[in-house]
């Protein structure tokens, strides 16, 4: 049982967790508090929107529709990885659910089957709507999934909860299927896996004042002047076939410490026509684990091949940003290596 976070405390908790937050309209006072209690709160509920388009989905969750007035959640998770704040109070997202499930959330124990709809969830749960069609085919990009994990972890951290305070809509209200659909690099959206990812996230520190239970926002502000990323190397290096290789571009670690960033890695390589090279940014943690960004692929051409790979994200103090590539010959029987002749990384970051 906990008193709901204020709008400022909620925003600070999310920013401290490394989330890219967008404040939408008058979200701080946009709520359904006049229709019922908001709190005490016990956990968070994960939903998908059954919609497409980031801007239109945020507007839908803010306004609601004819049969269900908005706000329809507290936060909307876009495919870009941005988290849009649409409410800091009671929202129409959880509806009526199972009281046994609520008790399990309160006790932070294994969830029972949801077979009743006898308890108001709108007063007891924070809710996030993740933009997805919910048709079983629309994929959640890795950056979107990671943002949802960080969102849930931020609220759990702020209240002192563990991952068992996180549930899916389908685990709360009979007949619901969300969240559902494929997650980039992870198979189908699985709540046990999601909770495990939240638990892992909670093993890392967040940026708040020592000795205080209240999260403090990092110094990053949207109007801060960014710093430039500028790394370059023209040293030839051999790239083995079918093996992921972390690329050193004037140092393995492109960025370190609590940072928001937008970056592009460019490589020049001698690739046989029809072969492919894939690249991706990743966040390396001190314990050896990592978060892997979206995968991009480029096709080899005659002469030199020039390939760009882009990513944006956030890292906490214990994480480092790196970049890796893998080469696939056009002939599956070919095992010859290729040569990368130049590489550079350009971008912006906000400390």
C-alpha positions as CSV (number, residue, x, y, z in Angstrom):
1,X,0.0,0.0,0.0
2,X,1.4,3.4,-0.9
3,X,0.3,7.0,-1.5
4,X,0.4,7.8,-5.3
5,X,3.5,9.7,-6.4
6,X,2.9,13.4,-7.2
7,X,3.3,14.4,-10.8
8,X,6.8,15.9,-10.1
9,X,7.9,12.8,-8.2
10,X,6.7,10.5,-10.9
11,X,8.5,12.5,-13.6
12,X,11.7,12.6,-11.5
13,X,11.5,8.8,-10.9
14,X,11.3,8.1,-14.7
15,X,14.1,10.5,-15.6
16,X,16.3,9.0,-12.9
17,X,15.7,5.6,-14.5
18,X,17.0,6.9,-17.8
19,X,13.6,7.3,-19.5
20,X,13.1,9.7,-22.4
21,X,10.0,11.5,-21.1
22,X,7.6,13.8,-23.0
23,X,5.1,15.9,-21.0
24,X,1.9,16.0,-23.0
25,X,-0.5,18.9,-22.6
26,X,-1.8,19.4,-19.0
27,X,-1.1,15.8,-17.9
28,X,-0.3,16.9,-14.3
29,X,-4.0,17.8,-13.7
30,X,-5.6,15.6,-16.3
31,X,-7.4,12.7,-14.4
32,X,-10.6,11.0,-13.4
33,X,-10.3,11.8,-9.7
34,X,-13.8,13.2,-9.6
35,X,-15.1,9.8,-10.4
36,X,-13.5,7.8,-7.6
37,X,-10.5,7.3,-5.4
38,X,-6.9,7.5,-6.6
39,X,-4.9,5.4,-4.2
40,X,-3.7,3.8,-2.2
41,X,-1.7,2.2,-5.1
42,X,-0.2,-1.3,-5.1
43,X,1.4,-1.9,-8.5
44,X,1.5,-1.2,-12.2
45,X,-0.4,-2.7,-15.2
46,X,1.0,-3.2,-18.7
47,X,-1.3,-2.7,-21.7
48,X,-1.1,-2.4,-25.5
49,X,-3.1,0.3,-27.3
50,X,-4.6,-1.6,-30.2
51,X,-3.6,1.3,-32.4
52,X,-0.9,2.6,-34.6
53,X,0.9,5.9,-35.0
54,X,2.7,7.5,-32.0
55,X,1.0,10.9,-32.2
56,X,-2.5,9.6,-32.7
57,X,-2.1,6.9,-30.0
58,X,-1.0,9.5,-27.5
59,X,-4.0,11.7,-28.4
60,X,-6.4,8.7,-28.0
61,X,-5.0,7.8,-24.6
62,X,-5.3,11.4,-23.5
63,X,-8.8,12.1,-24.8
64,X,-10.4,8.6,-24.7
65,X,-13.4,7.8,-26.9
66,X,-17.2,7.9,-26.8
67,X,-17.6,4.9,-24.5
68,X,-14.6,5.5,-22.3
69,X,-13.4,9.0,-21.4
70,X,-9.7,9.7,-21.1
71,X,-7.2,9.6,-19.7
72,X,-6.8,5.9,-20.5
73,X,-3.5,5.4,-18.8
74,X,-0.7,7.4,-17.1
75,X,1.9,6.9,-19.7
76,X,2.0,6.0,-23.4
77,X,5.0,4.1,-24.6
78,X,5.8,5.0,-28.3
79,X,7.7,2.8,-30.7
80,X,10.4,5.4,-30.7
81,X,11.2,4.6,-27.0
82,X,9.7,7.9,-25.8
83,X,7.3,7.9,-22.9
84,X,4.4,10.3,-23.1
85,X,2.9,11.5,-19.8
86,X,-0.9,11.9,-20.1
87,X,-2.0,11.7,-16.4
88,X,-0.8,11.7,-12.8
89,X,-4.1,10.7,-11.2
90,X,-6.9,8.2,-11.6
91,X,-7.2,6.9,-15.2
92,X,-9.5,4.6,-17.1
93,X,-7.1,1.8,-17.8
94,X,-7.5,-1.2,-15.4
95,X,-11.3,-1.4,-15.0
96,X,-12.7,-4.1,-12.7
97,X,-10.4,-7.1,-12.0
98,X,-9.8,-10.0,-9.6
99,X,-9.5,-9.3,-5.9
100,X,-7.3,-12.4,-5.5
101,X,-4.8,-11.0,-8.0
102,X,-4.8,-7.7,-6.2
103,X,-4.0,-9.5,-2.9
104,X,-1.1,-11.4,-4.6
105,X,0.3,-8.0,-5.9
106,X,0.0,-6.6,-2.4
107,X,1.8,-9.6,-1.0
108,X,4.2,-9.8,-4.0
109,X,3.5,-13.5,-4.4
110,X,2.7,-15.7,-7.4
111,X,-0.4,-14.5,-9.3
112,X,-3.6,-16.7,-9.3
113,X,-5.7,-17.0,-12.4
114,X,-7.9,-14.0,-12.9
115,X,-11.5,-15.4,-12.9
116,X,-13.4,-12.5,-11.3
117,X,-14.0,-8.8,-12.1
118,X,-15.1,-7.5,-8.7
119,X,-12.5,-4.9,-7.7
120,X,-11.7,-1.4,-9.0
121,X,-8.3,-1.3,-10.5
122,X,-8.3,2.3,-11.6
123,X,-7.8,3.4,-8.0
124,X,-5.0,0.9,-7.3
125,X,-2.7,0.7,-10.3
126,X,-0.5,2.9,-12.5
127,X,-1.0,2.0,-16.1
128,X,1.1,2.2,-19.3
129,X,-0.3,1.8,-22.8
130,X,2.4,0.6,-25.2
131,X,1.6,1.5,-28.8
132,X,0.9,-1.8,-30.7
133,X,-1.9,-3.1,-32.9
134,X,-2.3,-6.2,-30.7
135,X,-2.9,-8.4,-33.7
136,X,-0.1,-10.8,-32.9
137,X,2.1,-9.6,-35.8
138,X,2.9,-6.0,-34.9
139,X,6.4,-6.0,-33.4
140,X,7.5,-4.1,-30.3
141,X,10.9,-2.6,-31.1
142,X,13.6,-3.3,-28.5
143,X,13.9,0.3,-27.6
144,X,10.1,0.5,-26.9
145,X,10.2,-2.7,-24.8
146,X,13.2,-1.4,-22.8
147,X,11.4,1.9,-22.1
148,X,8.4,0.0,-20.7
149,X,10.7,-2.0,-18.5
150,X,12.4,1.1,-17.2
151,X,9.0,2.8,-16.7
152,X,7.8,-0.1,-14.5
153,X,11.1,-0.3,-12.6
154,X,11.1,3.4,-11.9
155,X,7.7,3.2,-10.2
156,X,8.6,0.1,-8.3
157,X,11.9,1.6,-7.2
158,X,10.1,4.8,-6.0
159,X,7.7,2.8,-3.9
160,X,10.1,0.1,-2.7
161,X,8.2,-2.7,-4.6
162,X,9.7,-5.6,-6.4
163,X,8.9,-7.0,-9.9
164,X,5.8,-8.9,-8.5
165,X,4.0,-5.6,-8.3
166,X,4.0,-5.6,-12.1
167,X,1.1,-7.3,-13.9
168,X,-0.3,-7.5,-17.4
169,X,-3.9,-6.4,-18.2
170,X,-4.5,-10.0,-19.2
171,X,-3.5,-11.1,-15.6
172,X,-5.9,-8.7,-14.0
173,X,-9.2,-8.7,-15.9
174,X,-10.8,-11.8,-17.4
175,X,-11.0,-11.8,-21.2
176,X,-8.1,-9.4,-21.8
177,X,-5.2,-10.4,-24.0
178,X,-2.8,-7.5,-23.5
179,X,0.1,-7.1,-23.7
180,X,0.6,-9.5,-26.7
181,X,2.6,-9.7,-29.8
182,X,6.3,-10.2,-30.8
183,X,9.1,-8.3,-29.2
184,X,12.2,-7.7,-31.2
185,X,14.8,-10.3,-30.2
186,X,12.7,-11.8,-27.5
187,X,9.9,-13.8,-29.0
188,X,6.3,-13.2,-27.8
189,X,5.6,-10.6,-25.1
190,X,5.7,-12.7,-21.9
191,X,4.8,-11.2,-18.5
192,X,7.1,-13.5,-16.6
193,X,10.0,-12.5,-18.8
194,X,9.0,-8.8,-18.5
195,X,9.0,-9.1,-14.7
196,X,12.4,-10.8,-14.8
197,X,13.6,-7.8,-16.9
198,X,12.2,-5.4,-14.3
199,X,13.9,-7.4,-11.6
200,X,17.2,-7.1,-13.4
201,X,16.7,-3.4,-14.0
202,X,16.2,-2.9,-10.2
203,X,19.7,-4.4,-9.5
204,X,21.1,-1.2,-11.0
205,X,21.3,2.1,-9.2
206,X,19.1,5.1,-10.1
207,X,20.1,8.7,-9.7
208,X,18.6,10.1,-6.6
209,X,19.8,11.9,-3.5
210,X,21.7,9.9,-1.0
211,X,19.6,9.1,2.1
212,X,16.4,10.3,0.4
213,X,13.4,8.1,-0.7
214,X,12.3,10.7,-3.2
215,X,13.9,10.4,-6.7
216,X,15.6,13.5,-8.0
217,X,15.6,14.4,-11.6
218,X,19.0,14.3,-13.3
219,X,20.4,17.5,-14.6
220,X,19.3,16.7,-18.2
221,X,16.7,19.1,-19.5
222,X,15.3,19.3,-23.0
223,X,16.7,22.7,-23.5
224,X,20.2,21.9,-22.4
225,X,23.0,22.4,-25.0
226,X,24.1,18.9,-26.1
227,X,27.6,17.7,-26.3
228,X,29.0,16.3,-29.6
229,X,30.2,12.8,-30.2
230,X,33.1,12.6,-32.5
231,X,35.1,9.3,-33.0
232,X,37.1,8.3,-36.1
233,X,39.6,5.6,-37.1
234,X,41.0,4.8,-40.5
235,X,42.9,1.7,-39.2
236,X,42.2,-1.4,-41.3
237,X,40.7,-4.2,-39.2
238,X,39.7,-7.7,-40.2
239,X,36.1,-8.8,-39.7
240,X,35.5,-12.5,-39.5
241,X,32.5,-14.1,-41.1
242,X,29.4,-14.8,-38.9
243,X,30.9,-13.5,-35.7
244,X,29.7,-10.4,-33.8
245,X,32.6,-8.1,-33.3
246,X,32.6,-5.0,-31.1
247,X,34.1,-2.2,-33.2
248,X,36.7,0.0,-31.7
249,X,36.2,3.6,-33.0
250,X,39.0,5.5,-31.2
251,X,38.0,3.5,-28.0
252,X,35.6,0.7,-27.4
253,X,33.3,2.7,-25.2
254,X,31.6,5.4,-27.2
255,X,29.8,6.9,-24.2
256,X,29.9,6.2,-20.4
257,X,27.8,7.5,-17.5
258,X,24.3,8.8,-17.2
259,X,23.5,10.1,-20.6
260,X,20.8,10.6,-23.2
261,X,22.1,10.2,-26.7
262,X,21.5,10.2,-30.5
263,X,24.2,8.6,-32.5
264,X,25.2,7.3,-35.9
265,X,28.0,4.8,-36.7
266,X,29.4,4.9,-40.2
267,X,31.7,2.2,-41.6
268,X,33.5,1.8,-44.9
269,X,34.3,-1.8,-45.8
270,X,35.4,-3.9,-48.7
271,X,32.5,-6.4,-49.1
272,X,31.7,-8.8,-51.9
273,X,28.5,-7.8,-53.8
274,X,25.4,-9.4,-52.3
275,X,27.0,-10.1,-48.9
276,X,25.5,-8.3,-45.9
277,X,26.8,-6.5,-42.9
278,X,24.6,-5.9,-39.8
279,X,25.3,-3.4,-37.0
280,X,23.8,-2.4,-33.7
281,X,24.5,-0.3,-30.6
282,X,24.4,-1.9,-27.2
283,X,24.7,-0.9,-23.6
284,X,27.3,-2.8,-21.6
285,X,26.9,-3.2,-17.9
286,X,29.6,-3.9,-15.3
287,X,28.2,-7.4,-14.5
288,X,28.7,-8.4,-18.1
289,X,25.0,-8.2,-19.1
290,X,23.8,-5.9,-21.7
291,X,20.8,-4.2,-23.5
292,X,20.9,-4.6,-27.3
293,X,19.6,-1.9,-29.6
294,X,17.7,-2.4,-32.9
295,X,19.5,-4.3,-35.6
296,X,20.2,-2.7,-39.0
297,X,21.4,-4.5,-42.2
298,X,23.2,-3.2,-45.2
299,X,24.1,-5.0,-48.5
300,X,27.6,-5.1,-50.0
301,X,28.2,-3.4,-53.4
302,X,31.0,-3.3,-56.0
303,X,34.0,-1.4,-54.7
304,X,33.8,-0.1,-51.2
305,X,30.5,-0.3,-49.2
306,X,29.4,2.7,-47.1
307,X,27.0,1.8,-44.3
308,X,25.2,3.9,-41.6
309,X,23.6,2.6,-38.4
310,X,21.6,4.8,-36.1
311,X,20.3,4.6,-32.5
312,X,19.0,6.8,-29.7
313,X,18.7,5.9,-26.0
314,X,19.7,6.5,-22.4
315,X,22.2,4.9,-20.2
316,X,22.6,5.0,-16.4
317,X,26.0,5.6,-14.6
318,X,27.0,1.9,-14.6
319,X,26.4,1.4,-18.4
320,X,28.6,2.1,-21.5
321,X,27.5,2.5,-25.1
322,X,29.3,0.3,-27.6
323,X,28.8,-0.7,-31.3
324,X,29.1,-4.1,-32.9
325,X,29.0,-5.6,-36.4
326,X,28.6,-9.0,-38.1
327,X,29.4,-10.0,-41.6
328,X,27.5,-12.6,-43.7
329,X,29.0,-13.8,-47.0
330,X,26.6,-14.2,-49.9
331,X,27.7,-17.8,-50.2
332,X,26.8,-19.8,-47.1
333,X,29.9,-22.0,-47.6
334,X,32.2,-19.0,-47.7
335,X,34.1,-18.3,-44.5
336,X,36.5,-15.6,-45.8
337,X,37.0,-12.5,-43.7
338,X,36.5,-8.9,-45.0
339,X,38.2,-5.6,-44.2
340,X,36.8,-2.5,-42.6
341,X,38.9,0.4,-43.8
342,X,37.3,3.3,-41.8
343,X,34.8,3.9,-39.1
344,X,33.4,6.9,-37.3
345,X,30.7,7.7,-34.8
346,X,28.9,11.1,-34.8
347,X,26.0,12.3,-32.7
348,X,24.9,14.3,-29.7
349,X,24.5,13.5,-26.0
350,X,23.0,15.1,-22.9
351,X,24.6,14.4,-19.5
